Amino acid sequence: MSPGSWLLGGALGHLAGMLASRRASRLWLPATLAGTVAALVAALLILGGDSPWDWRSGFSVAGDPLHLRLDGLSAFFLVLVTIVVGGGAVYSRAYWTDAAHPRSAAAGRAWWNALALSLGFVLVAANGLHFLLGWELFTLAAYFLITLDRQRGEVRAAGWLYLGASHVGTLALFAFFAGLAAQTGGWELGPMRERTELAPLFWLALFGFGLKSGMFPLHIWLPSAHANAPSHVSAILSGVTIKLGIYGLARFTGWLPVPAAAGWTIAILGVASAVLGVAFALGQHDLKRLLAYHSVENIGIILIGLGFAVVAAGQGTDAAGWGQLALAGGLLHVWNHGLFKALLFLGAGSVLHATGTREMSRLGGLWRAMPWTASLFGLGAIAISGLPPLNGFVSEWLVYLGLFDATRSAGPVAWAVVPAAILLGMTGALALACFVKVCGVVFLGAPRSAAAAHAHECGPAMRGPMLLLAGGCVAIGLAPVWVWPAVAQAVGTWAPAWAGLAAPPSLAVLGWTHLALAALAVTGVVALRRRTGRQPVPRHVTWDCGYAAPAARMQYTAGSFAAIITEWFDWILRPVRHAQAPDTPFPAQASCTSHTPETVLEHVVTPVGGAVMRLSAAARRLQHGRLEAYLLYLLVGIAALAVIVATDVGQ
């Protein structure tokens, strides 16, 4: 069977799942998984070496024949879509049940399949108008998934913010595709590198796709949407949908000419997103909001690889080597981030399901009650921190290799990559500090609330998808050469001159090193378990600064754990602190709380929006319905035009 046949089967499976979600919910999961597997097979056939699949319909949609294409780049992203869609579907059957959510569970299943179908359609659309239709459909499906729990005001606010920001980005993309159609004479998409007059359209694409990807400072919708959505929806939002913004940037920087500053702009935005994303994450006390800001960070890492690849592509064959490595690292990080971020959001969902709270300072001690969740979340934390021997280290290592090789280039590139590499390393260190905080506050220590004390482990339906995603993180980390052909295929599709990219020798060495580290770790754990099994481990209360009866409130909180580091970024985080200092030697009450606002949204977008609304309200007063005033406006306008014309004639 051809990739097109498998794609058709996948679409029919998801369509059947959408219809079955209300009529026969027991049929929903088999139909959804069948469609997911079919789409996965189609993508793997292309990445395995099959020729790109291209199909044109004999009928028209919105005035143009339907044109679909699946090549190495779109197939690469489709693999990630299928894995997270399938895993999230299984997870949701236990997490968002009909019994617990009778008003929204069936609708959630239908919108889940609608999102999967529209994501796949965007990836195969080869017509600008149809691309926009698919883009708008997946935006609407994501909105209805975010607002499944719409009885809560903060959920509705997050949904409206997401929808408003998404439509601003869609307007920019409509202008991009309309400009493309106006200059090329049609909506068809494909390689047009020789059309240099199209280069200025890149800035519209950067804004539209960048807003969807959540790059800094266009991320204003992302923290609240990811935090307030159901956790399986957060997993697909972070793991997949924001990657469609990356897909758009990668697709059109490969197909179209770009301005000379395009690559540098993408790289600079990537560095800013990586560093500031993790800085904002450190300041969060809400577990899911913290994970959301790490999406901004990891989008930055991907953009660093893509940005320097665009720079290299503009410098000819001499820069091809390091450009290929940077792009390969960025694309592989698309997969890696999708795997470990979906794993972390599903783990956070398990915690929320067991305790009813996302506030880290109300958790603690969950390792004993939830060993599976804690272990899998810890594995995801290691992966997202870019530590060996897991997959996050592999993709970041490829980006580093590209940057290190670029230092041998002539010109400004050699100087620019040095601070980029340093800041990328600092991002990894801050991410590690952030997840030490998360794991320590949430899973270690003593329970800080009754909900944490009575937590319970999740069931097999929620545990299975987390194990699948964790297995992907381990597999890529231990055997990176296995996924290299797929990465090389995507790189060759982006830049045909870079096709046939061979794996760097260090990649195989890295895989063997990771295997040795994993074997050493397993051996150490087994030896420790055997030793502790023979004799009991003595347990004592942690030193408590002299207190005779230590309590859970004496533990580090999420805020105090990272207080010193977040002070470094006070200039951008703008934390708000509320303190009631003790006023007597034995005070009846004292408190100290803090929170980190959404700085760009609250200190930039909201004031600007308020100014626009005030200006609009002032202009509205001019529309009062009196004819004589309208005639006066007309005379004033004519007089102003007369003055302008007279001035031009006089010159």
FINU-957752 format. One record per residue (C-alpha): residue number from 1; residue in three letters; x, y, z. Coordinates in steps of 0.001 Angstrom, whole numbers. Layout:
   num   residuo        px        py        pz
   NUM       ala         X         Y         Z
...
// end
This chain:
   num   residuo        px        py        pz
     1       met         0         0         0
     2       ser      1152      3525      -799
     3       pro      1538      6262      1840
     4       gly     -1604      7873       410
     5       ser     -3669      4756      1130
     6       trp     -2445      4685      4713
     7       leu     -3190      8399      5082
     8       leu     -6718      7851      3801
     9       gly     -7172      5036      6294
    10       gly     -5874      7270      9083
    11       ala     -8295     10042      8162
    12       leu    -11219      7606      8038
    13       gly    -10228      6160     11420
    14       his    -10215      9575     13082
    15       leu    -13461     10533     11346
    16       ala    -15047      7321     12648
    17       gly    -13699      8106     16114
    18       met    -15212     11587     15942
    19       leu    -18638     10187     15057
    20       ala    -18399      7374     17598
    21       ser    -17492      9662     20477
    22       arg    -21147     10417     21192
    23       arg    -23035      7425     19776
    24       ala    -20841      4564     20971
    25       ser    -17995      5761     23147
    26       arg    -16576      2244     23441
    27       leu    -15757      2376     19705
    28       trp    -13940      5702     19978
    29       leu    -10582      4461     21229
    30       pro    -10174      1567     18724
    31       ala    -11126      3834     15818
    32       thr     -8767      6583     17006
    33       leu     -5853      4201     17502
    34       ala     -6474      2575     14101
    35       gly     -6370      5977     12410
    36       thr     -3251      6939     14349
    37       val     -1386      3761     13413
    38       ala     -2336      4147      9745
    39       ala     -1007      7718      9643
    40       leu      2159      6614     11457
    41       val      2782      3905      8842
    42       ala      2366      6465      6031
    43       ala      4916      8779      7646
    44       leu      7407      5958      8283
    45       leu      7170      4805      4657
    46       ile      8238      8257      3483
    47       leu     11010      8537      6074
    48       gly     12133      5022      5133
    49       gly     12944      6089      1587
    50       asp      9679      6037      -384
    51       ser      9181      8834     -2881
    52       pro      7163     11802     -1640
    53       trp      3432     11243     -2023
    54       asp      1632     13831     -4157
    55       trp     -2103     13866     -4970
    56       arg     -4510     16277     -6683
    57       ser     -8260     15914     -6553
    58       gly    -10672     16103     -9445
    59       phe    -12918     18413     -7443
    60       ser    -12460     21881     -5980
    61       val    -12391     23068     -2388
    62       ala    -12875     26841     -1998
    63       gly    -12248     27278     -5713
    64       asp     -9011     25275     -6027
    65       pro     -8418     21528     -6517
    66       leu     -7363     19807     -3320
    67       his     -3590     19295     -3462
    68       leu     -1913     17128      -816
    69       arg      1788     16285      -458
    70       leu      3641     14172      2106
    71       asp      7428     14526      1959
    72       gly     10312     14002      4349
    73       leu      9708     17173      6364
    74       ser      5954     16814      6807
    75       ala      6319     13069      7516
    76       phe      8858     13875     10247
    77       phe      6313     16064     12053
    78       leu      3484     13604     11366
    79       val      5309     10887     13334
    80       leu      5225     13060     16439
    81       val      1546     13913     15898
    82       thr       551     10248     15763
    83       ile      2499      9198     18861
    84       val      1139     11952     21109
    85       val     -2406     11717     19701
    86       gly     -2506      7950     20291
    87       gly      -963      8087     23761
    88       gly     -3144     10999     24821
    89       ala     -6278      9199     23617
    90       val     -5545      6185     25826
    91       tyr     -4696      8427     28791
    92       ser     -7872     10482     28445
    93       arg    -10154      7455     28832
    94       ala     -9095      7204     32488
    95       tyr     -8305     10869     33113
    96       trp    -11383     12598     31615
    97       thr    -14096     10005     32107
    98       asp    -17815     10187     31345
    99       ala    -18590      9558     35009
   100       ala    -16478     12448     36286
   101       his    -17221     14820     33374
   102       pro    -20617     13880     31918
   103       arg    -21089     17262     30229
   104       ser    -17773     17428     28390
   105       ala    -16247     13954     27972
   106       ala    -18026     13069     24721
   107       ala    -17397     16505     23214
   108       gly    -13765     16251     24280
   109       arg    -13349     12992     22377
   110       ala    -14903     14484     19240
   111       trp    -12736     17594     19380
   112       trp     -9670     15409     20010
   113       asn    -10195     13650     16682
   114       ala    -11008     16933     14967
   115       leu     -7696     18302     16213
   116       ala     -5816     15209     15014
   117       leu     -7418     15394     11544
   118       ser     -6749     19118     11139
   119       leu     -3130     18781     12314
   120       gly     -2544     16068      9734
   121       phe     -4278     18130      7044
   122       val     -2042     21147      7714
   123       leu      1034     18934      7338
   124       val       -18     17598      3919
   125       ala     -1698     20721      2476
   126       ala       135     22014      -606
   127       asn     -2225     24908     -1297
   128       gly     -2080     28131       686
   129       leu     -5844     28554       967
   130       his     -6357     24962      2137
   131       phe     -3432     25359      4548
   132       leu     -5253     28307      6122
   133       leu     -8501     26333      6351
   134       gly     -6735     23502      8163
   135       trp     -4897     26001     10363
   136       glu     -8150     27628     11454
   137       leu     -9825     24268     12054
   138       phe     -7067     23065     14373
   139       thr     -7119     26426     16193
   140       leu    -10853     26058     16863
   141       ala    -10527     22406     17888
   142       ala     -7743     23316     20324
   143       tyr     -9891     26125     21765
   144       phe    -12779     23768     22527
   145       leu    -10363     21289     24115
   146       ile     -8752     23982     26277
   147       thr    -12179     25071     27527
   148       leu    -13627     21622     28294
   149       asp    -13876     22671     31938
   150       arg    -15484     25995     31003
   151       gln    -17411     26319     34285
   152       arg    -14246     27846     35743
   153       gly    -13632     31502     34969
   154       glu     -9869     31148     34574
   155       val    -10402     28416     31968
   156       arg    -12702     30645     29925
   157       ala    -10217     33520     30171
   158       ala     -7363     31259     29017
   159       gly     -9460     30030     26097
   160       trp    -10371     33525     24948
   161       leu     -6760     34679     25201
   162       tyr     -5648     31672     23129
   163       leu     -8352     32280     20532
   164       gly     -7656     36004     20269
   165       ala     -3889     35552     19954
   166       ser     -4345     32726     17442
   167       his     -6567     34855     15232
   168       val     -4033     37689     15268
   169       gly     -1476     35165     14016
   170       thr     -3938     33852     11427
   171       leu     -4419     37388     10065
   172       ala      -660     37631      9560
   173       leu      -634     34233      7822
   174       phe     -3569     35233      5613
   175       ala     -1593     38307      4553
   176       phe      1437     36046      3937
   177       phe      -418     33550      1749
   178       ala     -2411     36278        -4
   179       gly       808     38133      -830
   180       leu      2305     34887     -2073
   181       ala      -728     34232     -4273
   182       ala      -758     37792     -5587
   183       gln      2862     37577     -6729
   184       thr      2816     34006     -8039
   185       gly      -645     34006     -9597
   186       gly     -2069     31154     -7526
   187       trp     -2365     29482     -4124
   188       glu      -159     26501     -4996
   189       leu      2781     25914     -2663
   190       gly      6166     24483     -3494
   191       pro      9862     25372     -3884
   192       met     10249     28955     -5152
   193       arg     13781     29831     -4090
   194       glu     14484     31748     -7304
   195       arg     11624     34235     -6714
   196       thr     13648     36787     -4741
   197       glu     10770     39286     -4720
   198       leu      8978     37006     -2249
   199       ala     11637     37421       468
   200       pro      9921     40284      2402
   201       leu      6916     38031      3034
   202       phe      9102     36127      5506
   203       trp      8395     38685      8234
   204       leu      4665     37985      8075
   205       ala      5365     34245      8288
   206       leu      7716     34750     11225
   207       phe      5043     36634     13177
   208       gly      2192     34254     12362
   209       phe      4066     31005     12867
   210       gly      6120     32411     15745
   211       leu      2988     33340     17656
   212       lys      1622     29814     17299
   213       ser      4952     28277     18347
   214       gly      5049     30343     21548
   215       met      8424     31974     20950
   216       phe      9308     34862     23254
   217       pro      7798     37512     23307
   218       leu      4826     36131     21312
   219       his      4109     33500     23970
   220       ile      1472     35514     25833
   221       trp     -1308     32929     25306
   222       leu       747     29836     26110
   223       pro      1171     29700     29941
   224       ser     -2499     30112     30784
   225       ala     -3740     27829     27987
   226       his     -1389     24981     28883
   227       ala     -1968     25382     32619
   228       asn     -5777     25430     32501
   229       ala     -6410     22809     29830
   230       pro     -6984     19170     30841
   231       ser     -3578     17524     31177
   232       his     -3869     15270     28108
   233       val     -4794     18407     26131
   234       ser     -1803     20244     27623
   235       ala       362     17350     26411
   236       ile      -782     17686     22805
   237       leu      -692     21496     22913
   238       ser      2902     21541     24112
   239       gly      4122     18373     22450
   240       val      2502     18868     19047
   241       thr       452     21956     18225
   242       ile      3153     24530     18962
   243       lys      5415     22465     16688
   244       leu      3115     23381     13804
   245       gly      4555     26882     14148
   246       ile      8024     25387     13816
   247       tyr      6819     23333     10839
   248       gly      5581     26498      9131
   249       leu      8890     28292      9655
   250       ala     10916     25274      8535
   251       arg      8690     24635      5525
   252       phe      8722     28153      4141
   253       thr     12347     28996      4917
   254       gly     13110     25884      2851
   255       trp     10731     26672         5
   256       leu     11015     30456      -274
   257       pro     13813     33023      -400
   258       val     14376     34870      2850
   259       pro     15919     38247      3729
   260       ala     19568     38319      4711
   261       ala     18659     38970      8347
   262       ala     16142     36112      8594
   263       gly     18465     33470     10034
   264       trp     19999     35872     12543
   265       thr     16556     37016     13669
   266       ile     15359     33448     14209
   267       ala     18534     32583     16129
   268       ile     18300     35675     18356
   269       leu     14632     34961     19109
   270       gly     15640     31390     19859
   271       val     18296     32416     22375
   272       ala     15896     34871     24033
   273       ser     13146     32238     24208
   274       ala     15485     29620     25677
   275       val     16986     31784     28422
   276       leu     13904     33788     29379
   277       gly     11571     30796     29075
   278       val     13504     28869     31712
   279       ala     13844     32019     33851
   280       phe     10067     32447     33936
   281       ala      9677     28731     34671
   282       leu     11868     29086     37754
   283       gly      9536     31752     39101
   284       gln      6376     29631     38880
   285       his      4588     27893     41765
   286       asp      1950     26210     39576
   287       leu      3251     22865     38273
   288       lys      1569     23022     34856
   289       arg      2355     26703     34330
   290       leu      5999     25909     35073
   291       leu      5944     23175     32413
   292       ala      4306     25607     29992
   293       tyr      7200     28048     30287
   294       his      9601     25198     29575
   295       ser      7817     24883     26233
   296       val      8977     28430     25467
   297       glu     12500     27402     26462
   298       asn     12586     24335     24230
   299       ile     11049     26154     21277
   300       gly     14021     28475     21691
   301       ile     16457     25573     21414
   302       ile     14747     24427     18201
   303       leu     14862     27971     16804
   304       ile     18587     28247     17534
   305       gly     19202     25197     15338
   306       leu     16854     26395     12592
   307       gly     18131     29977     12688
   308       phe     21783     29065     12267
   309       ala     20816     26587      9531
   310       val     19187     29471      7619
   311       val     22361     31520      8150
   312       ala     24474     28630      6844
   313       ala     22228     28102      3815
   314       gly     22817     31713      2819
   315       gln     26608     31329      2963
   316       gly     27051     28624       348
   317       thr     28653     25202       424
   318       asp     31426     26190      2836
   319       ala     28914     26462      5675
   320       ala     26906     23362      4758
   321       gly     28586     21085      7315
   322       trp     27776     23021     10457
   323       gly     24432     24169      9083
   324       gln     23361     20543      8570
   325       leu     24267     19654     12143
   326       ala     22450     22659     13590
   327       leu     19315     21865     11584
   328       ala     19505     18154     12441
   329       gly     19732     19017     16146
   330       gly     16822     21436     15927
   331       leu     14595     18956     14075
   332       leu     15475     16068     16381
   333       his     14616     18320     19310
   334       val     11126     18619     17809
   335       trp     10699     14889     18414
   336       asn     12505     14902     21743
   337       his     10605     17820     23205
   338       gly      7328     16316     22033
   339       leu      8137     13074     23859
   340       phe      9438     14335     27188
   341       lys      7094     17320     27446
   342       ala      4043     15142     26780
   343       leu      5406     12736     29407
   344       leu      5804     15560     31935
   345       phe      2320     16955     31338
   346       leu       791     13498     31676
   347       gly      2771     13068     34903
   348       ala      1483     16431     36134
   349       gly     -2006     15244     35221
   350       ser     -1503     12152     37349
   351       val      -501     14375     40284
   352       leu     -3513     16637     39730
   353       his     -5815     13623     39406
   354       ala     -4537     12225     42717
   355       thr     -4393     15444     44769
   356       gly     -6714     17958     43092
   357       thr     -4101     20742     43091
   358       arg     -1374     22089     40798
   359       glu       121     24315     43520
   360       met      3538     22844     44287
   361       ser      3659     24291     47796
   362       arg       603     22176     48709
   363       leu      2259     18960     47544
   364       gly      5255     16966     48773
   365       gly      6064     13397     49730
   366       leu      4316     11924     46675
   367       trp      7154      9503     45892
   368       arg      5868      7028     48482
   369       ala      2251      7086     47275
   370       met      2969      7470     43552
   371       pro      6237      5677     42752
   372       trp      5393      5093     39062
   373       thr      4402      8695     38442
   374       ala      7391     10025     40383
   375       ser      9850      7764     38538
   376       leu      8470      8557     35084
   377       phe      8262     12275     35841
   378       gly     11869     12127     37090
   379       leu     12941     10470     33839
   380       gly     11222     13235     31882
   381       ala     12946     15816     34084
   382       ile     16345     14309     33265
   383       ala     15498     14351     29548
   384       ile     14270     17959     29471
   385       ser     17335     19093     31432
   386       gly     19509     17805     28587
   387       leu     21353     15264     30711
   388       pro     22820     11984     29413
   389       pro     21894      9278     28707
   390       leu     18459     10437     27482
   391       asn     17215     11979     24268
   392       gly     17348     15647     25247
   393       phe     21124     15473     25431
   394       val     21386     13996     21903
   395       ser     19584     16805     20079
   396       glu     21273     19528     22083
   397       trp     24615     17834     21413
   398       leu     23977     18063     17659
   399       val     23172     21767     17968
   400       tyr     26375     22253     19975
   401       leu     28372     20395     17306
   402       gly     26995     22724     14649
   403       leu     27823     25803     16717
   404       phe     31313     24554     17556
   405       asp     32039     23799     13891
   406       ala     30795     27268     12946
   407       thr     33555     28863     15019
   408       arg     35950     27926     12215
   409       ser     33976     30049      9727
   410       ala     35118     33431      8538
   411       gly     33222     36602      9331
   412       pro     30697     37426     12033
   413       val     29350     33869     12319
   414       ala     32410     32672     14250
   415       trp     31871     35386     16842
   416       ala     28086     35087     17047
   417       val     27961     31367     17771
   418       val     30138     31650     20885
   419       pro     27623     33611     22999
   420       ala     24830     31461     21557
   421       ala     26576     28299     22772
   422       ile     27295     29837     26182
   423       leu     23680     30914     26651
   424       leu     22457     27514     25491
   425       gly     24647     25933     28170
   426       met     23300     28348     30764
   427       thr     19767     27381     29724
   428       gly     20537     23728     30438
   429       ala     21937     24569     33880
   430       leu     18863     26642     34771
   431       ala     16540     23897     33513
   432       leu     18320     21399     35760
   433       ala     17922     23741     38748
   434       cys     14244     24175     37927
   435       phe     13521     20441     37822
   436       val     15524     19780     40967
   437       lys     13106     22258     42544
   438       val     10051     20536     41025
   439       cys     11034     16994     41945
   440       gly     12181     18025     45409
   441       val      9101     20054     46284
   442       val      6476     17797     44685
   443       phe      7786     14269     45250
   444       leu     10226     14445     48172
   445       gly      9924     15616     51774
   446       ala      6704     15444     53768
   447       pro      3163     16103     52491
   448       arg      2210     19756     52861
   449       ser     -1549     19162     52734
   450       ala     -4142     16490     53417
   451       ala     -4629     16025     49672
   452       ala      -943     15168     49231
   453       ala      -998     12860     52262
   454       his     -3868     10823     50778
   455       ala     -2637     10721     47163
   456       his     -2939      7527     45126
   457       glu     -1132      6102     42114
   458       cys     -2709      6352     38666
   459       gly     -4122      3296     36917
   460       pro     -2727      1294     33972
   461       ala     -4581      3357     31342
   462       met     -2791      6517     32493
   463       arg       490      4767     33248
   464       gly       763      3020     29847
   465       pro      1077      6173     27680
   466       met      3647      7575     30111
   467       leu      5678      4368     29790
   468       leu      5445      4613     25978
   469       leu      6736      8186     25955
   470       ala      9459      7354     28490
   471       gly     10517      4436     26290
   472       gly     10888      6834     23363
   473       cys     13096      9130     25456
   474       val     15310      6180     26437
   475       ala     15443      4659     22930
   476       ile     16590      7866     21220
   477       gly     19113      8493     23989
   478       leu     20659      5019     23833
   479       ala     20480      4475     20060
   480       pro     20523      7862     18315
   481       val     21889      6348     15088
   482       trp     18573      4519     14630
   483       val     16645      7769     14193
   484       trp     19343      9463     12121
   485       pro     17953      8332      8711
   486       ala     14633     10024      9512
   487       val     16416     13211     10589
   488       ala     18616     13148      7469
   489       gln     15529     12707      5289
   490       ala     13912     15795      6838
   491       val     17148     17812      6479
   492       gly     17447     16792      2808
   493       thr     13852     17841      2174
   494       trp     14466     21255      3726
   495       ala     17619     21807      1647
   496       pro     17977     19392     -1304
   497       ala     21656     20379     -1565
   498       trp     22134     18874      1894
   499       ala     20532     15521      1019
   500       gly     22382     12336      1917
   501       leu     23673     13722      5198
   502       ala     25864     11142      6937
   503       ala     25702     10733     10690
   504       pro     28634     12378     12491
   505       pro     31027      9762     13937
   506       ser     30532     11201     17416
   507       leu     26856     10170     17305
   508       ala     27678      6457     17425
   509       val     30249      7119     20162
   510       leu     27606      9048     22072
   511       gly     25185      6126     21790
   512       trp     27722      3624     23157
   513       thr     28630      6035     25948
   514       his     24974      6373     26884
   515       leu     24590      2588     26891
   516       ala     27571      2305     29238
   517       leu     26149      4987     31541
   518       ala     22755      3281     31568
   519       ala     24334      -105     32353
   520       leu     26375      1472     35137
   521       ala     23272      3124     36592
   522       val     21256      -107     36494
   523       thr     24120     -2018     38103
   524       gly     24390       564     40869
   525       val     20645       477     41578
   526       val     20614     -3342     41697
   527       ala     23629     -3418     43998
   528       leu     22081      -814     46284
   529       arg     18771     -2700     46444
   530       arg     20581     -5925     47332
   531       arg     22568     -4232     50050
   532       thr     19593     -2441     51572
   533       gly     17556     -5657     51334
   534       arg     19943     -7456     53693
   535       gln     19936     -4811     56406
   536       pro     17417     -2059     57144
   537       val     18411      1497     56321
   538       pro     18425      3704     59438
   539       arg     16068      6657     59107
   540       his     16320      9921     61008
   541       val     14563     13258     60928
   542       thr     16310     15816     58730
   543       trp     18285     18365     60764
   544       asp     15773     21022     61703
   545       cys     17826     23958     62964
   546       gly     17110     23017     66582
   547       tyr     13330     22614     66378
   548       ala     12135     19780     68578
   549       ala      9035     19027     66505
   550       pro      9676     19733     62798
   551       ala      6557     20261     60681
   552       ala      5848     20144     56948
   553       arg      5661     23957     56865
   554       met      9371     24140     57709
   555       gln     10322     22658     54332
   556       tyr     11512     24674     51375
   557       thr      8657     25972     49243
   558       ala      8623     26350     45475
   559       gly      9343     30053     45883
   560       ser     12130     29829     48448
   561       phe     13924     27001     46610
   562       ala     14643     29148     43541
   563       ala     14607     32591     45196
   564       ile     18311     33354     44672
   565       ile     18264     32404     40979
   566       thr     15052     34262     40216
   567       glu     16544     37409     41752
   568       trp     19000     37444     38834
   569       phe     16042     37932     36497
   570       asp     14009     40387     38586
   571       trp     14406     42933     35781
   572       ile     12204     40825     33475
   573       leu     10219     38626     35881
   574       arg      8940     41623     37911
   575       pro      7853     39398     40840
   576       val      5108     40674     43132
   577       arg      5721     40033     46844
   578       his      3207     40292     49672
   579       ala      4630     40188     53181
   580       gln      3154     40674     56647
   581       ala      6184     40943     58894
   582       pro      6027     39859     62560
   583       asp      5513     42904     64760
   584       thr      6012     41297     68178
   585       pro      8328     38614     69590
   586       phe      5395     36190     69518
   587       pro      3271     37326     66551
   588       ala      -222     35946     66061
   589       gln       168     36074     62281
   590       ala      2927     36594     59738
   591       ser      3148     35657     56082
   592       cys      5204     36080     52951
   593       thr      3942     35172     49469
   594       ser      5056     36013     45956
   595       his      3999     35374     42400
   596       thr      5510     36047     39009
   597       pro      3158     37859     36622
   598       glu      2919     37328     32869
   599       thr      5282     40258     32277
   600       val      4779     40724     28532
   601       leu      1008     40308     28772
   602       glu       449     42405     31890
   603       his      3091     45104     31392
   604       val      3139     45454     27593
   605       val       134     43979     25795
   606       thr     -2529     44939     28345
   607       pro     -1408     48624     28677
   608       val     -1162     48987     24895
   609       gly     -4565     47363     24486
   610       gly     -6006     49679     27140
   611       ala     -4622     52719     25308
   612       val     -6175     51529     22042
   613       met     -9529     50992     23778
   614       arg     -9412     54484     25310
   615       leu     -8568     55981     21922
   616       ser    -11447     54044     20375
   617       ala    -13825     55256     23078
   618       ala    -12742     58854     22439
   619       ala    -13246     58426     18694
   620       arg    -16681     56914     19323
   621       arg    -17807     60199     20897
   622       leu    -17452     61797     17486
   623       gln    -20278     59540     16258
   624       his    -23193     61265     17977
   625       gly    -25722     61461     15115
   626       arg    -25809     65250     14569
   627       leu    -25718     66092     10862
   628       glu    -24256     69561     11299
   629       ala    -21229     68095     13114
   630       tyr    -20633     65590     10304
   631       leu    -20714     68446      7762
   632       leu    -18147     70272      9894
   633       tyr    -15876     67197      9869
   634       leu    -16179     67106      6069
   635       leu    -15275     70778      5706
   636       val    -12278     70367      8024
   637       gly    -11076     67395      5978
   638       ile    -11435     69277      2684
   639       ala     -9566     72238      4132
   640       ala     -6744     69973      5323
   641       leu     -6488     68373      1878
   642       ala     -6408     71833       271
   643       val     -3529     72898      2516
   644       ile     -1592     69702      1676
   645       val     -2131     70151     -2077
   646       ala     -1153     73827     -1910
   647       thr      2016     72946       -22
   648       asp      2969     70319     -2631
   649       val      2326     72751     -5498
   650       gly      4387     75441     -3790
   651       gln      7354     73071     -3514
// end
